[in-house]
Amino acid sequence: MIDGFWLVNAEATGGTAGGVVVFANGKVFGGDSGFYYLGTYQEKNGIVKARVAVHNFDPAIVNILSVAKDYELNVAATMKDETMTGTAVVPGVANQSIALRLTKKANL
């Protein structure tokens, strides 16, 4: 089951980043040192799709995509056991994607 506390590792052309995410009842809550994430998700047969709004709360921290301070992500990932791998893209922005790897650390 997806609901739980997950660690996030992200990689894009602008570098790497790490954060945390909680999946709970169709909602996503998370963040890192400069951004917080809020969104929704659906999971079916091990395929996870999410739409996540990313908001900057520390202007000194630059995101790994070098896009506007606040942006949306469409996420598609495959879940196997306690791991998810996939990609996140900014709708309407060509050639910008983030490779994601998430590791589940606790159930809710």
N, C-alpha and C positions, 0 to 999 in steps of 0.2 A: 504494500500500500504506500502511496506517495506521501500522505500527510505526515509531517514531521519536520525536524530541524536538519538543514543541509548546509554543508560547506560548498562554496562556489569558487572554482578556478576558471579565469577567463583569459583568453589570449586574442589579441588583434594586432594590426600593423603598428599601432601606437604603443604597444607594450603588453604587460600582463597585469592582472589585478586579482584580488581575492576578496570574498565577502561571505555573508551568511544569508540564508533564505529559509523562511518557514512557509510550508504549504499546508493550508488548513481549510477544508470544506470549500474548495473551489477558489480560494483567495491566496495571493502571494504577498508576503511581507518580508523585507530584507534590507540590507545595506552594507556599506563598507566605510572606509575612513572619510569619504567626501560626498557620498551619495546615499539616498535611501530609495527603495524600490517598493512600488505598490502595484498590484495587478490581479488578474484572474487566470485560472488555468482549467484545462480539461485533460483527463487521462483516459485512454481507451486502449486496451490490449498492449500496454507497455509503451504507447506513444503519447508523449506529453506535448501539448500546445498551450502556449501562454502569451498573453499580451501584458506587457509590464511598462509602467511609466517610471522613468528614472529622473530623480530630482536632485540637484546639487545643493548641498547645505554649507559647503566650505569652498569658497571661490579659489582658494589656494591650491585645491586638488583638481587636476586636469583629467578628463576621462580618456580612456584608451582608444576612442574613436575620433577624437578631435572634432566632435560635432557640438552643437549648442549645449548650453549648460543643462537644460532639461530636454528630454527626448523620450520617444516611445521605442520599445523593442518588441518584435514578434519572435517568439522562441519556439523551436521545434527540437525535441530531444527523444531519445530512446532510453527507456529505463530497463535495467537488468539488475535484479537483486537490490543492492544498496547503492547503485551507481547510475547516473544519468550522463549521457554524452549527446551533444547536439550543437546547434548554432543559433545565434540571435542576430537579427537584421533590423536596421532602422528603416521603416517603411518609406519609400520614395527616395532613398539615398543609395545611389549605385555604388557597388564595389566596397561596401562597408559591412563587415560581418565580424562576429565574435565567436570563437570556438569555446564551447563550454564543457566543463566536466564538474559534476556535482556528486558529492558523497554524503550519504545519509548518516547522521550521527545519533539521532534519537527519534523515537516515535512520539506522537502526541498522546 
